[in-house]
């Protein structure tokens, strides 16, 4: 006989379900995560899980957004403690970026499980734009570039960061070397070309 589930607010229940789902992904992978397995692992009825996420893709999207929010919050927090010099800001952002790649391996698994999902593509574009704005805002006081030019430089740097993260995930570089490379790219992106 199952015990009666603890009464939680809707938001608290959603957080509990997301935490349980993340644990399933961490231990068993995304293939073993369904709304049914989540309900069983969380000790709640299936309708509760369906009410929160609708379908499996809705659950995976919610997990992906939760990971992004945690990553962004960690980056913002780290930037608050950074010395106001370009090299330090670049190092902090680089460290936070690769911490996501190494400390949150579920990010890649969930992204792969949602490949081809139109809503996922839209969310990824929004996340990329938001992270670009975060980076540009942190670097703007240290750059002579126009706002639009700096934003474009940040887009390029983030493209390079994704490529470096892929090398890191394939164990073809170390986290320290990845941070150094991205830090150098960020600092280099702040300068304008002379004579133009």
C-alpha positions as CSV (number, residue, x, y, z in Angstrom):
1,X,0.0,0.0,0.0
2,X,1.4,3.4,-1.0
3,X,1.5,6.1,1.6
4,X,-0.5,9.2,0.8
5,X,1.6,11.8,-0.9
6,X,2.6,14.8,1.1
7,X,0.5,17.8,0.2
8,X,2.7,20.4,-1.5
9,X,2.0,23.6,-3.2
10,X,1.9,23.3,-7.0
11,X,5.2,25.0,-7.3
12,X,6.8,22.9,-4.6
13,X,5.4,19.8,-6.2
14,X,6.8,20.8,-9.6
15,X,10.3,21.4,-8.0
16,X,10.1,18.0,-6.3
17,X,9.2,16.3,-9.6
18,X,12.0,18.0,-11.5
19,X,14.5,17.0,-8.8
20,X,13.3,13.4,-9.0
21,X,13.4,13.5,-12.8
22,X,17.0,14.9,-12.7
23,X,18.0,12.1,-10.4
24,X,16.6,9.5,-12.9
25,X,18.5,11.2,-15.8
26,X,21.7,11.3,-13.7
27,X,21.5,7.6,-12.8
28,X,19.7,5.9,-15.7
29,X,19.8,8.4,-18.6
30,X,17.0,10.1,-20.5
31,X,15.7,6.9,-22.1
32,X,14.5,5.7,-18.7
33,X,12.7,8.9,-18.0
34,X,9.0,8.9,-18.8
35,X,6.0,10.4,-17.1
36,X,5.1,7.0,-15.7
37,X,8.6,6.3,-14.3
38,X,8.7,9.8,-12.8
39,X,5.3,9.3,-11.1
40,X,6.5,6.0,-9.6
41,X,9.9,7.4,-8.4
42,X,8.2,10.5,-6.9
43,X,5.5,8.4,-5.2
44,X,2.7,10.4,-6.8
45,X,-0.2,9.5,-9.1
46,X,0.2,9.7,-12.8
47,X,-2.4,12.5,-13.3
48,X,-0.2,14.8,-11.0
49,X,2.8,14.3,-13.3
50,X,0.6,14.8,-16.5
51,X,-0.9,17.9,-15.0
52,X,2.6,19.5,-14.6
53,X,4.2,18.5,-17.8
54,X,1.6,17.2,-20.2
55,X,3.9,15.0,-22.3
56,X,7.5,13.7,-22.0
57,X,8.9,16.5,-24.1
58,X,7.3,19.0,-21.7
59,X,9.1,17.4,-18.9
60,X,12.5,17.4,-20.7
61,X,12.0,21.0,-21.7
62,X,11.3,21.9,-18.1
63,X,14.4,20.1,-17.0
64,X,16.5,21.9,-19.6
65,X,15.2,25.3,-18.6
66,X,15.9,24.5,-14.9
67,X,19.5,23.6,-15.7
68,X,19.9,26.8,-17.7
69,X,18.4,28.9,-14.8
70,X,20.9,27.3,-12.4
71,X,23.8,27.9,-14.7
72,X,22.8,31.5,-15.3
73,X,22.3,32.1,-11.5
74,X,25.8,30.6,-10.8
75,X,27.3,32.8,-13.5
76,X,25.6,36.0,-12.2
77,X,26.7,35.1,-8.6
78,X,30.3,34.5,-9.8
79,X,30.4,37.8,-11.7
80,X,29.3,39.7,-8.5
81,X,32.5,38.6,-6.8
82,X,34.8,39.2,-9.8
83,X,37.3,42.1,-9.8
84,X,36.3,44.8,-12.2
85,X,39.0,44.1,-14.8
86,X,38.5,42.4,-18.2
87,X,40.8,39.4,-17.5
88,X,39.0,38.5,-14.3
89,X,35.5,38.9,-15.7
90,X,36.6,36.8,-18.7
91,X,38.1,34.1,-16.4
92,X,35.0,34.0,-14.2
93,X,32.6,33.7,-17.2
94,X,34.8,31.0,-18.8
95,X,35.0,29.0,-15.5
96,X,31.2,29.2,-15.1
97,X,30.6,28.2,-18.8
98,X,32.7,25.1,-18.5
99,X,31.4,24.2,-15.1
100,X,28.0,23.8,-16.8
101,X,29.6,21.5,-19.4
102,X,31.3,19.3,-16.7
103,X,29.1,19.7,-13.6
104,X,25.8,19.4,-15.4
105,X,26.3,16.5,-17.9
106,X,22.5,16.1,-17.9
107,X,22.4,19.3,-20.1
108,X,23.8,17.4,-23.1
109,X,21.7,14.3,-22.5
110,X,18.5,16.2,-22.3
111,X,19.4,18.4,-25.3
112,X,20.1,15.2,-27.3
113,X,16.8,13.7,-26.3
114,X,15.0,16.8,-27.5
115,X,16.9,17.0,-30.8
116,X,14.5,18.1,-33.6
117,X,11.8,19.4,-31.2
118,X,10.7,22.9,-32.4
119,X,10.0,24.2,-29.0
120,X,13.5,23.1,-27.8
121,X,15.1,25.0,-30.8
122,X,13.2,28.1,-29.8
123,X,14.2,27.8,-26.2
124,X,17.8,27.3,-27.1
125,X,17.8,30.4,-29.2
126,X,16.3,32.4,-26.3
127,X,18.9,31.0,-23.9
128,X,21.7,31.8,-26.3
129,X,20.4,35.4,-26.8
130,X,20.0,35.8,-23.0
131,X,23.6,34.5,-22.3
132,X,25.0,36.8,-25.1
133,X,23.3,39.8,-23.4
134,X,24.7,38.7,-20.0
135,X,28.2,38.5,-21.4
136,X,28.0,41.7,-23.3
137,X,26.6,43.6,-20.3
138,X,29.5,42.3,-18.1
139,X,32.1,43.3,-20.7
140,X,30.7,46.6,-22.0
141,X,32.4,48.8,-19.4
142,X,35.8,47.4,-20.5
143,X,35.3,47.6,-24.3
144,X,35.6,50.4,-26.8
145,X,33.3,48.5,-29.2
146,X,29.8,49.7,-30.0
147,X,27.0,47.8,-28.3
148,X,26.1,46.0,-31.5
149,X,29.7,45.2,-32.3
150,X,30.4,43.8,-28.8
151,X,27.2,41.7,-29.0
152,X,28.4,40.2,-32.3
153,X,31.8,39.5,-30.8
154,X,30.1,37.7,-27.9
155,X,28.1,35.6,-30.3
156,X,31.4,34.6,-31.9
157,X,33.0,33.8,-28.6
158,X,30.1,31.7,-27.5
159,X,30.3,29.7,-30.7
160,X,34.0,29.1,-29.9
161,X,33.0,28.2,-26.3
162,X,30.6,25.5,-27.6
163,X,33.4,24.0,-29.8
164,X,35.8,24.1,-26.8
165,X,33.1,22.4,-24.6
166,X,32.8,19.7,-27.2
167,X,36.6,19.1,-27.0
168,X,36.3,19.1,-23.2
169,X,33.5,16.6,-23.2
170,X,35.5,14.3,-25.6
171,X,38.4,14.5,-23.1
172,X,40.6,16.1,-25.7
173,X,41.5,19.0,-23.4
174,X,41.4,19.8,-19.7
175,X,39.1,22.2,-17.9
176,X,42.0,24.4,-17.0
177,X,43.1,24.7,-20.7
178,X,39.5,25.2,-21.8
179,X,39.1,28.1,-19.3
180,X,42.4,29.7,-20.4
181,X,41.5,29.4,-24.1
182,X,38.1,30.9,-23.7
183,X,39.4,33.7,-21.3
184,X,41.9,34.7,-24.0
185,X,39.3,34.7,-26.7
186,X,37.0,36.9,-24.5
187,X,39.7,39.4,-23.7
188,X,40.8,39.5,-27.3
189,X,37.3,40.2,-28.5
190,X,37.1,43.4,-26.5
191,X,39.6,45.3,-28.7
192,X,38.9,47.1,-31.9
193,X,41.3,46.9,-34.8
194,X,43.5,49.9,-35.1
195,X,43.7,51.8,-38.4
196,X,40.1,50.9,-39.4
